Amino acid sequence: MKRLFIVRHAKSSWDSPYLSDFDRPLNNRGKRDLPDMAKRFLETGYQVDLIIASPAERAWTTAKGFAETLSIADEKFLDDERFYHAGTSTLKEVISVVDDSVDNLMIFGHNPGLTSLIGDLSDFNLYNLPTCAACGIAFNIGSWQQILNTQGEKFYYDFPKSRA
């Protein structure tokens, strides 16, 4: 059994027109939602063995916030430039080569790729993965390589306004 947790970065700031898209930080709402969502995930009791994040500022900051809340060691936290605005096929390729000793993988990235990935890997029809939302999909597989040709079952979904 493998579990994949897909998390979109928290809300980012558009205040500085001179910053590149890659360098945009979190805005005030993102800074507020991040610790709340990380704490809510921690309270589920789900384990995370490895985090892979887009190195873009907003995704990396979101992933680091979750890693700190979940007490994920630095060596279990990776960034991968291929996650920056990646499509479904690229995301699946990166996931497919994760070491099979990892049973619970959490990834952080961007839309529309993450929403498409959820639709491709499960029967959860989601129009748009909100900022700082998390979706968990379970797979009855023994190797991440099998993610290229299989579907799983959504077992977890939470987003900042779900408890508003």
ABEGO torsion letter per residue (X at the ends): XBBBBBBBBBBBBAABAABBAAABBBBAAAAAAAAAAAAAAAAAGBBBABBBBBABAAAAAAAAAAAAAAGBBAAABBBBAAABGBBAAAAAAAAAABBAABABBBBBBBOAAAAAAAAAABABBBABBBBGBBBBBBBBBABAAAAAABBBBBABBBBAAAAX
